[in-house]
Amino acid sequence: MSKFVYDFIEGNKDLKDLLGGKGANLAEMTRLGLPVPPGFTITTDACRAYLATGTAPAGMFAQVEEHLREMEAQLDKRLGDPRDPLLLSVRSGGKFSMPGMMETILDVGLTDTSVVGLAAQSGDERFAWDSYRRLIQMFGKTVCDVPGEAFEHALDAAKVAAGVAADTGLGTAELQHLVEEYKKVFHAHTGRDFPQAPHEQLYLAIESVFRSWNSERAMLYRRQERIPHELGTAVNVMAMVFGNLGAGSGTGVAFTRDPATGQRGVYGDYLENAQGEDVVAGIRNAVPLQDLQDIDPANFAELMSTMDRLEHHYRDLCDIEFTIERGKLWMLQTRVGKRTAAAAFVIATQLVDEGIITLDEALHRVTGAQLGQLMFPAFDPAATPQPLITGVAASPGAAVGRVVFDSAQAVAADDHVILVRRETNPDDLPGMIAAQGILTSHGGKTSHAAVVARGMGKPCVCGADTLDIDARAGTVTVDGTVIRDGDVVSIDGTTGRVYLGAVPVRPSPVVRHFEGDPQVSGDALVAAVDRLLAHADGIRRLGVHANADTAPDAERARRFGAAGIGLCRTEHMFLGDRRELVERLILAADDAERTAALDALLPLQRADFVEILEAMDGLPVTIRLLDPPLHEFLPALEDLTARVARAEALGDDPGRDRLLLDAVRRIHESNPMLGLRGVRLGLVIPGLFAMQVRAIAEAAAIRVRAGADPRPEIMVPLVGAVQELEAVRHEAEALLATIDGVPPIRIGTMIEVPRAALTAGEIAQSAEFFSFGTNDLTQMGWGFSRDDVEGSFFGRYRELGIFAVSPFETIDAKGIGRLVRIAVEEGRAARPELTVGVCGEHGGDPESVRFFHTAGLDYVSCSPYRIPIARLEAGRAAAHRTAATSDSR
Amino acid sequence: MSKFVYDFIEGNKDLKDLLGGKGANLAEMTRLGLPVPPGFTITTDACRAYLATGTAPAGMFAQVEEHLREMEAQLDKRLGDPRDPLLLSVRSGGKFSMPGMMETILDVGLTDTSVVGLAAQSGDERFAWDSYRRLIQMFGKTVCDVPGEAFEHALDAAKVAAGVAADTGLGTAELQHLVEEYKKVFHAHTGRDFPQAPHEQLYLAIESVFRSWNSERAMLYRRQERIPHELGTAVNVMAMVFGNLGAGSGTGVAFTRDPATGQRGVYGDYLENAQGEDVVAGIRNAVPLQDLQDIDPANFAELMSTMDRLEHHYRDLCDIEFTIERGKLWMLQTRVGKRTAAAAFVIATQLVDEGIITLDEALHRVTGAQLGQLMFPAFDPAATPQPLITGVAASPGAAVGRVVFDSAQAVAADDHVILVRRETNPDDLPGMIAAQGILTSHGGKTSHAAVVARGMGKPCVCGADTLDIDARAGTVTVDGTVIRDGDVVSIDGTTGRVYLGAVPVRPSPVVRHFEGDPQVSGDALVAAVDRLLAHADGIRRLGVHANADTAPDAERARRFGAAGIGLCRTEHMFLGDRRELVERLILAADDAERTAALDALLPLQRADFVEILEAMDGLPVTIRLLDPPLHEFLPALEDLTARVARAEALGDDPGRDRLLLDAVRRIHESNPMLGLRGVRLGLVIPGLFAMQVRAIAEAAAIRVRAGADPRPEIMVPLVGAVQELEAVRHEAEALLATIDGVPPIRIGTMIEVPRAALTAGEIAQSAEFFSFGTNDLTQMGWGFSRDDVEGSFFGRYRELGIFAVSPFETIDAKGIGRLVRIAVEEGRAARPELTVGVCGEHGGDPESVRFFHTAGLDYVSCSPYRIPIARLEAGRAAAHRTAATSDSR
């Protein structure tokens, strides 16, 4: 017979899988000898068995009875005793906290007879009948699905009859009458009487807690929080204690340190003559925990010593609930406490200083996501008004500025602006650089605006689809509110909220520190972040490089701790005022025209590379040859079509638009993502890659002549077959051999086409390094166009539980990750010295960084603002994990 | 020391890898005791070593000398002997025949002194000097890269000086003078004298044959013919024999059966007093081989017995070259002869009847590609004029008809028409069905026109890009020629040729037979095809199903031998006059409108399924739920944009176009291939899949009530994660349970997203069958949009040798095939009874069918016209292969 029930004295805090978090911690406190009311926990195994079959597993209730008898003996009270009844609380408690998601039933054991005993024992008749009516109400709703309104109506009627406004105005007689009314409600909705057998009450309560695991709201919460559905909940049955038995009673919650800032010293609230739910309901105002020192010095001292003991025992911030019943302190719950991102860093280093944990353990107490939160400016919470609308929180941080509707306006502005667009494209880049933040009405977290903004570390709210943008009229309309060109808005990319007017912003002290601001060096948070990052750097195995296309980006990346550039995109060097040259290249009618366009681009590309190599002197700079499809450099087909049709309808000459339209039609592709781009362009357009290779080589030679240490590498995009890479390598090596003074330049490839991963052993024969382009690998491996799918059906997919998080945000370890593992393994087998990195956006995602550590990569590369996050997560992945440490998720 | 040189008596026909085809067969004939001039073969190993290092491997020339001494002893002649010189031919010969691609040098050994000996021995001074001048010319061009024109100029000058028109007019003295001129040309271009050392001539000739392996034209040929570049060529050195020494001499080529029809009886040409190259040059007319019986009865008899012996020895049609030198027959070459597709089938069954090979071996003598050729109507070769243009040979067969420019015209026509379009789309389907053939100016082998035409078995020429189609004017212009609406053209989809006017067509007797025409049952070819297909059916392990969407297609598929429908696409049931309902579905503003549209579609879908299930009664019909993106059912964005812009510019109301444009914009996707389609549609559009599942179930129930045996299966497209399939299965099973009288319906999935293959073990837990969609798997695995890439860069990729054949035509076994193997293995591991098939276009491609056999699939599914091909190839894959059988490629 399986063991389904554990007395509190039998469990311990490491049995969370079996007993849930609450049960395991109650057991732990009981074992520590702390004053926990007697009780027992029914395991998650029992819950899973119940949910699978619809009935409790054989023997479970017998075990419950056995443990109940022990409790009765210990307390010298009996369940249902008409003179001195034992009352029970029945509470859910899964492995992971799901606050408010599942059911609790209090005062189990009250019946028409035992209520009399409770009244006698407590000496408070009103309290006894109020408890009884609460049980019927809670039991009816939870166990028997009686609609809550039915009880509310009866309560309201009782108050009207008594001529009182609040529940507390009802006296004993009225409550006795209300109990009768409640029993009628119960019967009317269930067709049976409220159960007068206390054991039946207990059994039904336990089963209803099991069932509450699969309630709609619990399932939704688990999907959001990425908690597996198959875990199930445990059920804790505990003797009731009462904080509402007069002046010597009360209840409170407390933290062992301040969970908001991490400051040392206990922190909490106490409410005299009240139950726990009264604190939650906020019926009366609680007092600071310190006041208990005056109210009840003995219990305060006992509580302080208990909390100190718990913190040392759990080796972390603890969060507790307690009740004082007529002068006796009872511990009702403890757990490792939730805290803000700032508090997490501060507390982790405090615990190191106090000798409680090691630095390795401290790394497991913080997360990259928390560090990310700390790196963005934030609105002052005290001064935040009601948001106008909420869109997709696409790139975190707070920004305030005047509304502008196009890139040129943004560039021309000499004050802070917010660029507002339906959606952005590469042409908006100058405006995005100039603006404080970006707001769009279309696209999701992987839209162009979102990706570029995150790359820049700039706040962005996307897909605010109730915005009606009329760029010509210079207005945005939201539910009747009209915002005009020049009006000030504030956007919060961390929450997706958009505010009218200017909300005060506080810059991130962490970023100020990275940027070299000495004023923040004394800040406790900054010191804590610095210390944990330094430790992470000391132990991590993954290198951290930056995705950076310009010298300023490269400089910032160095300040943020990058050990090189893992992805320098050359397409951004083809935009702006160089676009005209690119159009010439695309429209070239013959070799001469094409060569002329390439010749004109060469010195510009070379100058770009000189600057970047200078900024990254002594560190590798991996330069990707041109990747995007050509149509991205020309106006949109739809715009040109409309322009030409309009001109022709009016009898005008469409002029250059006609020429461009022909070119765009010629190169138009149904699925440009899967078309002529990357290495394919290089193999089809004579001289294109050669121009880029020459620019890189000549830039390196210039730097060498200047006495510097340039370390460029050439990366070929979109390779699917080794023959493609061989063809490019052949041409590049021949060209490099003709240029004087060039340092050694390694040639490698992106692994971003599934076939490249599947044939990595072959490709490694021609590649000195691999860099996973996990964005494209995800697009092709799942068949998801990032431009299309996030907005269209990812929401529905998350609802359906098909995935908990977008695979563009966190790498899909099972599917796409398998391609990564295949390629690492087979690439290294073919060429043991192969360098393997990743330069997709996943390179800066905390969970993905840990995956890449496990997969054995050499480095991750990410946007400059994510570098500290990646450093921290790489350190966490490598840090020794003590068994007792509860990891931050 | 490696052995680099094999005397002919040392080799045999199975050493083709080492000795090349020609060398191995010369050795085989020598071992059989046939009259082969003495000689030896230098191995492909030596060639590879030479090509890798640029010099002959150590010891090779010493071995050549040793074998040469043996030849000299055997013939009692010496190389360079001034009285009776041994002369040598030096010929290339790789593993696979590459006719005319590499070099041959004849008469090696002639020098200023040995030419005199040749004259004396042959008694023909003119012959000797003509041979010498030919050697200088051939050697100069081949070994020393002297331009051919330089020799031509000298020859022309000699003819002018002699006052003769033809080479044959030059006498001995003039040829002696020409030799001097040739030597001057040689010196002028090489800076050295023509080598007078015969051994040096031989060494240089051997090396130049090695080098010719890597000539441009040889490399191009190998790419086209898919011959690996690393094989290298062998070199055959043989004593010269001369067919041009007067009346008792001659030369000929012969086949042991008619290579065009397969008819029994030798077949060939003979030319008296001539060398082999004269036959090729066509200077004089050859006579039928039979005439040799009168000219030289003894040698004719010897030749006949030799050919009979060779055919029995090789157990196949042989092709030979021979020379008679002054009454002595010499065999100069033999090989298994090339033959037409028809001859291949006829000869294979003849050889079975003659007891020479088994039926299993016979299957290896024919190919699916050959059977494919036999299934299309063809133009009468005797009556074919010059083509007007040549486009892409997109779907084989011959068709003649009047030019029409749109689908409606084609449908309305009551005679044969050719549909001429820039490109086609699903709306052209009725016109394509009505037309005899399709001609487009855009798109390649995987364009819509090509894919649909192949599916229908209808001739199609695509991408004829010099066609200037003006549908409004009703004209097509090609290089100044104007074809008008109603003019007759003939198109040959097998060759891509387009002819003006009507060319006579012969229907395929094989297809007539499948279609039940009794008139062709006596045809030798039809009997041979039938017999080999029956044998293939008896031994194959792969089932063959059909891709068919309509009852007529299903009926045809059954006649062609399909054992079920592997892919019934439901999207075709959403076109034509049902499009209006689909527009309502897409434009639906609320649930009620959407439900109304679905309710209207239900009976139409149900009726479709009833018909198909009837046509395939008793066999499985795998029905794929709706797959394509919704925009395919609406007008094109570009068209609507232009229409609306035009209307607005003119102040008109764009009306419904405005509404459609809004909808198209709303659902517009940058990469629809990777967007909202397949299972994603089903999960996002409430009721869509449910309507289809209901239609299938109700159709099956109707058939069951009619006493039939319907076997529908439901296939879910584009699944990437098991959760998607589970969601659909959950809904479908709940729905099926509500409909009475439904037979068991299996639910399975396409495996067409790479992630599905990578997580096949999970997916198999919810799938009763897998069907590989290798088109999409190729698109996503390579990152190739089939609509875009074939026309844009596949040509260049083939040139570069990145692939020899489009991966959309033959499955890429290494990359995409790996996904297939992973999915088969892990799917079966998770569910041993899993059925696994393929329904991409590869299911009908011969080489791919063999891959699917090896990968362990249960069946392939292909368009009806490819079913016999797949049956044959599945049989070939299973057929026992005798070691001695040379397989058809």
Interface residues (C-beta under 8 A of the other chain):
Chain A: L637 E638 T641 A642 R643 V644 A645 R646 E648 A649 L650 E669 S670 N671 P672 M673 L674 G675 L676 R680 L683 V684 L718 G720 A721 Q723 E724 A727 E752 V753 P754 R755 L758 T759 E762 D776 Q779 M780 G781 W782 G783 F784 S785 D787 D788 V789 S792 F793 R796 Y797 L800 G801 I802 F803 D812 K814 G815 I816 R818 L819
Chain B: L637 E638 T641 A642 R643 V644 A645 R646 E648 A649 L650 E669 S670 N671 P672 M673 L674 G675 L676 R680 L683 V684 L718 G720 A721 Q723 E724 A727 E752 V753 P754 R755 L758 T759 E762 D776 Q779 M780 G781 W782 G783 F784 S785 D787 D788 V789 S792 F793 R796 Y797 L800 G801 I802 F803 D812 K814 G815 I816 R818 L819
